[in-house]
Amino acid sequence: MNSPESLNTKSKNLFELITTNWESLDESQKSILTKIWKVLTYKWQLQILFNLPFLIWWIMDISIIKVHEFDLKLLTYLNLPDWALSLIGFGQSSS
């Protein structure tokens, strides 16, 4: 059975909810929330900046075969035990 709430055609997505609530705030509340948002996004930007070299190397490892071969050669030079290689996905199968 359809209730009046279920017949409501107004979109109830998250973005609309945020914008309507944002418009109902006064200027002091908006400034406080804006400062909090800037601090959070600054920390995210810093985390992305720190992880960017590893992300670039991972993308290069996936897309460029020579980089992947270098990684495999480097792992063989390190002479890691089999259990450590299996943890990072390079386990040696004895078949």
Biopython code that builds the backbone (N, CA, C, O; Angstrom):
import numpy as np
from Bio.PDB.StructureBuilder import StructureBuilder

atoms = [
    (1, "MET", "N", (0.845, -1.177, 0.000)),
    (1, "MET", "CA", (0.000, 0.000, 0.000)),
    (1, "MET", "C", (0.893, 1.243, 0.000)),
    (1, "MET", "O", (1.871, 1.323, 0.743)),
    (2, "ASN", "N", (0.543, 2.183, -0.829)),
    (2, "ASN", "CA", (1.329, 3.395, -0.945)),
    (2, "ASN", "C", (0.911, 4.429, 0.086)),
    (2, "ASN", "O", (-0.266, 4.768, 0.211)),
    (3, "SER", "N", (1.885, 4.915, 0.811)),
    (3, "SER", "CA", (1.619, 5.981, 1.772)),
    (3, "SER", "C", (1.982, 7.307, 1.117)),
    (3, "SER", "O", (2.680, 7.316, 0.104)),
    (4, "PRO", "N", (1.530, 8.414, 1.665)),
    (4, "PRO", "CA", (1.887, 9.714, 1.082)),
    (4, "PRO", "C", (3.394, 9.953, 1.034)),
    (4, "PRO", "O", (3.877, 10.649, 0.140)),
    (5, "GLU", "N", (4.153, 9.380, 1.994)),
    (5, "GLU", "CA", (5.599, 9.557, 1.981)),
    (5, "GLU", "C", (6.234, 8.837, 0.795)),
    (5, "GLU", "O", (7.204, 9.325, 0.216)),
    (6, "SER", "N", (5.684, 7.673, 0.433)),
    (6, "SER", "CA", (6.273, 6.921, -0.676)),
    (6, "SER", "C", (5.903, 7.517, -2.022)),
    (6, "SER", "O", (6.576, 7.254, -3.018)),
    (7, "LEU", "N", (4.848, 8.312, -2.069)),
    (7, "LEU", "CA", (4.445, 8.947, -3.313)),
    (7, "LEU", "C", (5.165, 10.269, -3.551)),
    (7, "LEU", "O", (5.015, 10.880, -4.609)),
    (8, "ASN", "N", (5.936, 10.703, -2.579)),
    (8, "ASN", "CA", (6.675, 11.947, -2.708)),
    (8, "ASN", "C", (7.733, 11.784, -3.796)),
    (8, "ASN", "O", (8.587, 10.902, -3.700)),
    (9, "THR", "N", (7.685, 12.620, -4.821)),
    (9, "THR", "CA", (8.606, 12.492, -5.940)),
    (9, "THR", "C", (9.868, 13.324, -5.757)),
    (9, "THR", "O", (10.760, 13.282, -6.605)),
    (10, "LYS", "N", (9.957, 14.070, -4.681)),
    (10, "LYS", "CA", (11.134, 14.889, -4.425)),
    (10, "LYS", "C", (12.344, 13.976, -4.203)),
    (10, "LYS", "O", (12.268, 13.005, -3.450)),
    (11, "SER", "N", (13.432, 14.289, -4.849)),
    (11, "SER", "CA", (14.640, 13.491, -4.741)),
    (11, "SER", "C", (15.212, 13.616, -3.336)),
    (11, "SER", "O", (15.283, 14.709, -2.775)),
    (12, "LYS", "N", (15.617, 12.482, -2.778)),
    (12, "LYS", "CA", (16.136, 12.482, -1.407)),
    (12, "LYS", "C", (17.597, 12.048, -1.405)),
    (12, "LYS", "O", (18.011, 11.243, -0.571)),
    (13, "ASN", "N", (18.362, 12.575, -2.326)),
    (13, "ASN", "CA", (19.763, 12.170, -2.344)),
    (13, "ASN", "C", (20.580, 12.966, -1.337)),
    (13, "ASN", "O", (20.120, 13.973, -0.800)),
    (14, "LEU", "N", (21.771, 12.506, -1.097)),
    (14, "LEU", "CA", (22.622, 13.081, -0.066)),
    (14, "LEU", "C", (23.049, 14.510, -0.398)),
    (14, "LEU", "O", (23.102, 15.365, 0.485)),
    (15, "PHE", "N", (23.351, 14.764, -1.660)),
    (15, "PHE", "CA", (23.806, 16.100, -2.046)),
    (15, "PHE", "C", (22.723, 17.156, -1.791)),
    (15, "PHE", "O", (23.013, 18.234, -1.271)),
    (16, "GLU", "N", (21.501, 16.847, -2.152)),
    (16, "GLU", "CA", (20.406, 17.802, -1.901)),
    (16, "GLU", "C", (20.204, 18.029, -0.413)),
    (16, "GLU", "O", (19.951, 19.154, 0.018)),
    (17, "LEU", "N", (20.312, 16.978, 0.363)),
    (17, "LEU", "CA", (20.151, 17.097, 1.812)),
    (17, "LEU", "C", (21.233, 18.007, 2.401)),
    (17, "LEU", "O", (20.955, 18.846, 3.257)),
    (18, "ILE", "N", (22.452, 17.829, 1.937)),
    (18, "ILE", "CA", (23.544, 18.662, 2.439)),
    (18, "ILE", "C", (23.344, 20.118, 2.038)),
    (18, "ILE", "O", (23.523, 21.013, 2.863)),
    (19, "THR", "N", (22.975, 20.367, 0.789)),
    (19, "THR", "CA", (22.818, 21.752, 0.345)),
    (19, "THR", "C", (21.659, 22.446, 1.043)),
    (19, "THR", "O", (21.762, 23.625, 1.382)),
    (20, "THR", "N", (20.578, 21.750, 1.260)),
    (20, "THR", "CA", (19.455, 22.403, 1.956)),
    (20, "THR", "C", (19.813, 22.702, 3.407)),
    (20, "THR", "O", (19.441, 23.748, 3.940)),
    (21, "ASN", "N", (20.536, 21.784, 4.044)),
    (21, "ASN", "CA", (20.952, 22.052, 5.428)),
    (21, "ASN", "C", (21.998, 23.152, 5.485)),
    (21, "ASN", "O", (22.011, 23.945, 6.426)),
    (22, "TRP", "N", (22.878, 23.210, 4.488)),
    (22, "TRP", "CA", (23.902, 24.253, 4.445)),
    (22, "TRP", "C", (23.265, 25.624, 4.300)),
    (22, "TRP", "O", (23.705, 26.580, 4.940)),
    (23, "GLU", "N", (22.255, 25.733, 3.485)),
    (23, "GLU", "CA", (21.579, 27.016, 3.276)),
    (23, "GLU", "C", (20.841, 27.487, 4.516)),
    (23, "GLU", "O", (20.628, 28.685, 4.697)),
    (24, "SER", "N", (20.450, 26.551, 5.370)),
    (24, "SER", "CA", (19.713, 26.940, 6.576)),
    (24, "SER", "C", (20.631, 27.378, 7.717)),
    (24, "SER", "O", (20.144, 27.874, 8.733)),
    (25, "LEU", "N", (21.941, 27.207, 7.575)),
    (25, "LEU", "CA", (22.878, 27.616, 8.627)),
    (25, "LEU", "C", (23.129, 29.119, 8.565)),
    (25, "LEU", "O", (23.018, 29.742, 7.509)),
    (26, "ASP", "N", (23.470, 29.688, 9.724)),
    (26, "ASP", "CA", (23.851, 31.102, 9.719)),
    (26, "ASP", "C", (25.347, 31.224, 9.391)),
    (26, "ASP", "O", (26.043, 30.214, 9.282)),
    (27, "GLU", "N", (25.824, 32.423, 9.238)),
    (27, "GLU", "CA", (27.188, 32.649, 8.748)),
    (27, "GLU", "C", (28.266, 32.155, 9.720)),
    (27, "GLU", "O", (29.306, 31.658, 9.286)),
    (28, "SER", "N", (28.028, 32.285, 11.020)),
    (28, "SER", "CA", (29.039, 31.817, 11.976)),
    (28, "SER", "C", (29.184, 30.294, 11.931)),
    (28, "SER", "O", (30.295, 29.770, 12.008)),
    (29, "GLN", "N", (28.066, 29.596, 11.808)),
    (29, "GLN", "CA", (28.126, 28.136, 11.693)),
    (29, "GLN", "C", (28.797, 27.713, 10.389)),
    (29, "GLN", "O", (29.553, 26.743, 10.354)),
    (30, "LYS", "N", (28.509, 28.453, 9.322)),
    (30, "LYS", "CA", (29.136, 28.149, 8.035)),
    (30, "LYS", "C", (30.643, 28.339, 8.101)),
    (30, "LYS", "O", (31.396, 27.528, 7.561)),
    (31, "SER", "N", (31.085, 29.398, 8.756)),
    (31, "SER", "CA", (32.528, 29.652, 8.835)),
    (31, "SER", "C", (33.228, 28.581, 9.666)),
    (31, "SER", "O", (34.329, 28.153, 9.319)),
    (32, "ILE", "N", (32.608, 28.149, 10.750)),
    (32, "ILE", "CA", (33.198, 27.091, 11.581)),
    (32, "ILE", "C", (33.286, 25.788, 10.797)),
    (32, "ILE", "O", (34.325, 25.127, 10.813)),
    (33, "LEU", "N", (32.220, 25.416, 10.118)),
    (33, "LEU", "CA", (32.234, 24.184, 9.329)),
    (33, "LEU", "C", (33.211, 24.268, 8.167)),
    (33, "LEU", "O", (33.834, 23.269, 7.808)),
    (34, "THR", "N", (33.351, 25.444, 7.579)),
    (34, "THR", "CA", (34.305, 25.621, 6.491)),
    (34, "THR", "C", (35.735, 25.443, 7.001)),
    (34, "THR", "O", (36.556, 24.822, 6.326)),
    (35, "LYS", "N", (36.037, 25.975, 8.172)),
    (35, "LYS", "CA", (37.374, 25.801, 8.752)),
    (35, "LYS", "C", (37.653, 24.331, 9.055)),
    (35, "LYS", "O", (38.753, 23.839, 8.799)),
    (36, "ILE", "N", (36.658, 23.629, 9.601)),
    (36, "ILE", "CA", (36.819, 22.192, 9.882)),
    (36, "ILE", "C", (37.057, 21.433, 8.585)),
    (36, "ILE", "O", (37.929, 20.566, 8.524)),
    (37, "TRP", "N", (36.289, 21.750, 7.550)),
    (37, "TRP", "CA", (36.437, 21.081, 6.257)),
    (37, "TRP", "C", (37.822, 21.330, 5.655)),
    (37, "TRP", "O", (38.408, 20.428, 5.057)),
    (38, "LYS", "N", (38.345, 22.549, 5.811)),
    (38, "LYS", "CA", (39.679, 22.853, 5.278)),
    (38, "LYS", "C", (40.755, 22.056, 6.006)),
    (38, "LYS", "O", (41.711, 21.597, 5.382)),
    (39, "VAL", "N", (40.609, 21.888, 7.316)),
    (39, "VAL", "CA", (41.576, 21.095, 8.069)),
    (39, "VAL", "C", (41.523, 19.637, 7.620)),
    (39, "VAL", "O", (42.567, 19.018, 7.412)),
    (40, "LEU", "N", (40.331, 19.088, 7.469)),
    (40, "LEU", "CA", (40.204, 17.699, 7.027)),
    (40, "LEU", "C", (40.777, 17.494, 5.632)),
    (40, "LEU", "O", (41.530, 16.547, 5.401)),
    (41, "THR", "N", (40.431, 18.363, 4.715)),
    (41, "THR", "CA", (40.922, 18.177, 3.359)),
    (41, "THR", "C", (42.422, 18.431, 3.279)),
    (41, "THR", "O", (43.093, 17.841, 2.432)),
    (42, "TYR", "N", (42.963, 19.286, 4.130)),
    (42, "TYR", "CA", (44.412, 19.487, 4.178)),
    (42, "TYR", "C", (45.108, 18.191, 4.582)),
    (42, "TYR", "O", (46.120, 17.808, 3.994)),
    (43, "LYS", "N", (44.559, 17.526, 5.583)),
    (43, "LYS", "CA", (45.150, 16.263, 6.034)),
    (43, "LYS", "C", (45.048, 15.216, 4.931)),
    (43, "LYS", "O", (45.982, 14.439, 4.738)),
    (44, "TRP", "N", (43.927, 15.179, 4.199)),
    (44, "TRP", "CA", (43.779, 14.226, 3.089)),
    (44, "TRP", "C", (44.791, 14.532, 2.002)),
    (44, "TRP", "O", (45.393, 13.620, 1.436)),
    (45, "GLN", "N", (44.982, 15.815, 1.705)),
    (45, "GLN", "CA", (45.951, 16.188, 0.678)),
    (45, "GLN", "C", (47.356, 15.785, 1.098)),
    (45, "GLN", "O", (48.145, 15.325, 0.272)),
    (46, "LEU", "N", (47.670, 15.953, 2.358)),
    (46, "LEU", "CA", (48.971, 15.564, 2.860)),
    (46, "LEU", "C", (49.161, 14.049, 2.764)),
    (46, "LEU", "O", (50.240, 13.583, 2.399)),
    (47, "GLN", "N", (48.131, 13.287, 3.086)),
    (47, "GLN", "CA", (48.214, 11.829, 3.000)),
    (47, "GLN", "C", (48.382, 11.381, 1.549)),
    (47, "GLN", "O", (49.165, 10.475, 1.265)),
    (48, "ILE", "N", (47.661, 12.004, 0.645)),
    (48, "ILE", "CA", (47.802, 11.681, -0.774)),
    (48, "ILE", "C", (49.195, 12.044, -1.262)),
    (48, "ILE", "O", (49.797, 11.305, -2.041)),
    (49, "LEU", "N", (49.704, 13.172, -0.808)),
    (49, "LEU", "CA", (51.053, 13.592, -1.197)),
    (49, "LEU", "C", (52.102, 12.586, -0.726)),
    (49, "LEU", "O", (53.036, 12.271, -1.463)),
    (50, "PHE", "N", (51.952, 12.083, 0.495)),
    (50, "PHE", "CA", (52.905, 11.103, 1.005)),
    (50, "PHE", "C", (52.811, 9.770, 0.258)),
    (50, "PHE", "O", (53.825, 9.097, 0.072)),
    (51, "ASN", "N", (51.630, 9.388, -0.163)),
    (51, "ASN", "CA", (51.443, 8.102, -0.825)),
    (51, "ASN", "C", (51.609, 8.174, -2.335)),
    (51, "ASN", "O", (51.608, 7.137, -2.997)),
    (52, "LEU", "N", (51.751, 9.358, -2.891)),
    (52, "LEU", "CA", (51.832, 9.519, -4.338)),
    (52, "LEU", "C", (53.007, 8.771, -4.975)),
    (52, "LEU", "O", (52.809, 8.144, -6.016)),
    (53, "PRO", "N", (54.213, 8.801, -4.412)),
    (53, "PRO", "CA", (55.303, 8.033, -5.046)),
    (53, "PRO", "C", (55.007, 6.535, -5.123)),
    (53, "PRO", "O", (55.327, 5.891, -6.122)),
    (54, "PHE", "N", (54.396, 5.979, -4.072)),
    (54, "PHE", "CA", (54.059, 4.558, -4.081)),
    (54, "PHE", "C", (52.960, 4.259, -5.087)),
    (54, "PHE", "O", (52.979, 3.207, -5.727)),
    (55, "LEU", "N", (52.000, 5.170, -5.235)),
    (55, "LEU", "CA", (50.938, 4.997, -6.214)),
    (55, "LEU", "C", (51.497, 5.046, -7.630)),
    (55, "LEU", "O", (51.102, 4.250, -8.482)),
    (56, "ILE", "N", (52.404, 5.965, -7.884)),
    (56, "ILE", "CA", (53.019, 6.067, -9.213)),
    (56, "ILE", "C", (53.811, 4.801, -9.522)),
    (56, "ILE", "O", (53.728, 4.268, -10.628)),
    (57, "TRP", "N", (54.582, 4.319, -8.542)),
    (57, "TRP", "CA", (55.367, 3.099, -8.768)),
    (57, "TRP", "C", (54.451, 1.907, -9.015)),
    (57, "TRP", "O", (54.749, 1.076, -9.873)),
    (58, "TRP", "N", (53.342, 1.805, -8.283)),
    (58, "TRP", "CA", (52.391, 0.702, -8.458)),
    (58, "TRP", "C", (51.764, 0.750, -9.843)),
    (58, "TRP", "O", (51.613, -0.287, -10.488)),
    (59, "ILE", "N", (51.396, 1.945, -10.311)),
    (59, "ILE", "CA", (50.805, 2.082, -11.649)),
    (59, "ILE", "C", (51.840, 1.720, -12.713)),
    (59, "ILE", "O", (51.520, 1.062, -13.703)),
    (60, "MET", "N", (53.070, 2.150, -12.505)),
    (60, "MET", "CA", (54.128, 1.795, -13.453)),
    (60, "MET", "C", (54.381, 0.289, -13.446)),
    (60, "MET", "O", (54.632, -0.300, -14.498)),
    (61, "ASP", "N", (54.317, -0.333, -12.281)),
    (61, "ASP", "CA", (54.531, -1.768, -12.165)),
    (61, "ASP", "C", (53.451, -2.548, -12.904)),
    (61, "ASP", "O", (53.726, -3.589, -13.499)),
    (62, "ILE", "N", (52.240, -2.047, -12.864)),
    (62, "ILE", "CA", (51.139, -2.720, -13.555)),
    (62, "ILE", "C", (51.210, -2.502, -15.059)),
    (62, "ILE", "O", (50.957, -3.428, -15.831)),
    (63, "SER", "N", (51.548, -1.306, -15.477)),
    (63, "SER", "CA", (51.428, -0.963, -16.891)),
    (63, "SER", "C", (52.703, -1.163, -17.704)),
    (63, "SER", "O", (52.614, -1.392, -18.911)),
    (64, "ILE", "N", (53.882, -1.087, -17.097)),
    (64, "ILE", "CA", (55.137, -1.187, -17.843)),
    (64, "ILE", "C", (55.823, -2.498, -17.454)),
    (64, "ILE", "O", (56.143, -2.720, -16.287)),
    (65, "ILE", "N", (56.040, -3.346, -18.429)),
    (65, "ILE", "CA", (56.579, -4.682, -18.170)),
    (65, "ILE", "C", (58.014, -4.609, -17.645)),
    (65, "ILE", "O", (58.390, -5.401, -16.781)),
    (66, "LYS", "N", (58.813, -3.682, -18.147)),
    (66, "LYS", "CA", (60.206, -3.555, -17.701)),
    (66, "LYS", "C", (60.294, -3.209, -16.209)),
    (66, "LYS", "O", (61.183, -3.691, -15.508)),
    (67, "VAL", "N", (59.380, -2.383, -15.736)),
    (67, "VAL", "CA", (59.372, -2.038, -14.309)),
    (67, "VAL", "C", (59.019, -3.267, -13.485)),
    (67, "VAL", "O", (59.608, -3.502, -12.430)),
    (68, "HIS", "N", (58.062, -4.049, -13.963)),
    (68, "HIS", "CA", (57.665, -5.266, -13.256)),
    (68, "HIS", "C", (58.825, -6.270, -13.232)),
    (68, "HIS", "O", (59.060, -6.921, -12.214)),
    (69, "GLU", "N", (59.537, -6.392, -14.335)),
    (69, "GLU", "CA", (60.696, -7.286, -14.366)),
    (69, "GLU", "C", (61.776, -6.810, -13.401)),
    (69, "GLU", "O", (62.421, -7.624, -12.741)),
    (70, "PHE", "N", (61.974, -5.512, -13.317)),
    (70, "PHE", "CA", (62.937, -4.971, -12.361)),
    (70, "PHE", "C", (62.523, -5.301, -10.931)),
    (70, "PHE", "O", (63.361, -5.672, -10.110)),
    (71, "ASP", "N", (61.223, -5.167, -10.631)),
    (71, "ASP", "CA", (60.735, -5.497, -9.289)),
    (71, "ASP", "C", (60.994, -6.964, -8.959)),
    (71, "ASP", "O", (61.420, -7.291, -7.851)),
    (72, "LEU", "N", (60.736, -7.841, -9.920)),
    (72, "LEU", "CA", (60.969, -9.259, -9.681)),
    (72, "LEU", "C", (62.464, -9.551, -9.487)),
    (72, "LEU", "O", (62.835, -10.352, -8.631)),
    (73, "LYS", "N", (63.314, -8.900, -10.283)),
    (73, "LYS", "CA", (64.764, -9.084, -10.146)),
    (73, "LYS", "C", (65.235, -8.570, -8.787)),
    (73, "LYS", "O", (66.081, -9.184, -8.136)),
    (74, "LEU", "N", (64.674, -7.432, -8.371)),
    (74, "LEU", "CA", (65.043, -6.873, -7.071)),
    (74, "LEU", "C", (64.641, -7.815, -5.940)),
    (74, "LEU", "O", (65.385, -7.980, -4.974)),
    (75, "LEU", "N", (63.471, -8.429, -6.057)),
    (75, "LEU", "CA", (63.025, -9.366, -5.026)),
    (75, "LEU", "C", (63.913, -10.603, -4.966)),
    (75, "LEU", "O", (64.147, -11.141, -3.884)),
    (76, "THR", "N", (64.407, -11.059, -6.108)),
    (76, "THR", "CA", (65.315, -12.216, -6.073)),
    (76, "THR", "C", (66.657, -11.834, -5.459)),
    (76, "THR", "O", (67.273, -12.659, -4.785)),
    (77, "TYR", "N", (67.126, -10.614, -5.672)),
    (77, "TYR", "CA", (68.380, -10.162, -5.060)),
    (77, "TYR", "C", (68.262, -10.012, -3.549)),
    (77, "TYR", "O", (69.248, -10.167, -2.828)),
    (78, "LEU", "N", (67.066, -9.713, -3.073)),
    (78, "LEU", "CA", (66.883, -9.550, -1.632)),
    (78, "LEU", "C", (66.959, -10.866, -0.878)),
    (78, "LEU", "O", (67.202, -10.883, 0.328)),
    (79, "ASN", "N", (66.751, -11.982, -1.594)),
    (79, "ASN", "CA", (66.832, -13.316, -1.003)),
    (79, "ASN", "C", (65.906, -13.459, 0.208)),
    (79, "ASN", "O", (66.319, -13.894, 1.283)),
    (80, "LEU", "N", (64.664, -13.084, 0.003)),
    (80, "LEU", "CA", (63.664, -13.176, 1.064)),
    (80, "LEU", "C", (63.210, -14.622, 1.227)),
    (80, "LEU", "O", (63.218, -15.382, 0.259)),
    (81, "PRO", "N", (62.812, -15.014, 2.443)),
    (81, "PRO", "CA", (62.293, -16.370, 2.626)),
    (81, "PRO", "C", (60.949, -16.545, 1.905)),
    (81, "PRO", "O", (60.264, -15.572, 1.590)),
    (82, "ASP", "N", (60.599, -17.788, 1.659)),
    (82, "ASP", "CA", (59.367, -18.085, 0.907)),
    (82, "ASP", "C", (58.128, -17.551, 1.603)),
    (82, "ASP", "O", (57.197, -17.085, 0.947)),
    (83, "TRP", "N", (58.112, -17.617, 2.940)),
    (83, "TRP", "CA", (56.912, -17.142, 3.636)),
    (83, "TRP", "C", (56.736, -15.632, 3.448)),
    (83, "TRP", "O", (55.606, -15.151, 3.367)),
    (84, "ALA", "N", (57.827, -14.890, 3.378)),
    (84, "ALA", "CA", (57.718, -13.442, 3.174)),
    (84, "ALA", "C", (57.273, -13.143, 1.749)),
    (84, "ALA", "O", (56.480, -12.229, 1.525)),
    (85, "LEU", "N", (57.776, -13.906, 0.786)),
    (85, "LEU", "CA", (57.351, -13.707, -0.599)),
    (85, "LEU", "C", (55.881, -14.038, -0.779)),
    (85, "LEU", "O", (55.187, -13.380, -1.554)),
    (86, "SER", "N", (55.397, -15.055, -0.067)),
    (86, "SER", "CA", (53.979, -15.397, -0.195)),
    (86, "SER", "C", (53.086, -14.322, 0.414)),
    (86, "SER", "O", (51.942, -14.153, -0.009)),
    (87, "LEU", "N", (53.599, -13.593, 1.407)),
    (87, "LEU", "CA", (52.812, -12.510, 2.004)),
    (87, "LEU", "C", (52.607, -11.352, 1.031)),
    (87, "LEU", "O", (51.578, -10.678, 1.079)),
    (88, "ILE", "N", (53.574, -11.118, 0.151)),
    (88, "ILE", "CA", (53.450, -10.008, -0.787)),
    (88, "ILE", "C", (52.983, -10.467, -2.165)),
    (88, "ILE", "O", (52.971, -9.686, -3.116)),
    (89, "GLY", "N", (52.598, -11.743, -2.266)),
    (89, "GLY", "CA", (52.003, -12.231, -3.506)),
    (89, "GLY", "C", (52.966, -12.820, -4.502)),
    (89, "GLY", "O", (52.606, -12.993, -5.667)),
    (90, "PHE", "N", (54.185, -13.137, -4.088)),
    (90, "PHE", "CA", (55.169, -13.737, -4.981)),
    (90, "PHE", "C", (55.586, -15.112, -4.490)),
    (90, "PHE", "O", (56.754, -15.482, -4.600)),
    (91, "GLY", "N", (54.652, -15.864, -3.956)),
    (91, "GLY", "CA", (54.972, -17.168, -3.387)),
    (91, "GLY", "C", (55.517, -18.121, -4.425)),
    (91, "GLY", "O", (55.052, -18.146, -5.564)),
    (92, "GLN", "N", (56.504, -18.907, -4.029)),
    (92, "GLN", "CA", (57.107, -19.902, -4.902)),
    (92, "GLN", "C", (56.347, -21.211, -4.741)),
    (92, "GLN", "O", (56.318, -21.789, -3.654)),
    (93, "SER", "N", (55.746, -21.666, -5.795)),
    (93, "SER", "CA", (55.047, -22.953, -5.730)),
    (93, "SER", "C", (56.042, -24.041, -6.109)),
    (93, "SER", "O", (56.793, -23.898, -7.074)),
    (94, "SER", "N", (56.043, -25.107, -5.359)),
    (94, "SER", "CA", (56.986, -26.196, -5.601)),
    (94, "SER", "C", (56.306, -27.322, -6.373)),
    (94, "SER", "O", (56.128, -28.423, -5.851)),
    (95, "SER", "N", (55.928, -27.038, -7.618)),
    (95, "SER", "CA", (55.297, -28.081, -8.425)),
    (95, "SER", "C", (56.081, -28.378, -9.674)),
    (95, "SER", "O", (55.682, -29.235, -10.463)),
]
sb = StructureBuilder()
sb.init_structure("model")
sb.init_model(0)
sb.init_chain("A")
sb.init_seg("    ")
for serial, (resi, resn, name, xyz) in enumerate(atoms, 1):
    if name == "N":
        sb.init_residue(resn, " ", resi, " ")
    sb.init_atom(name, np.array(xyz, "f"), 0.0, 1.0, " ", f" {name:<3s}", serial, name[0])
structure = sb.get_structure()
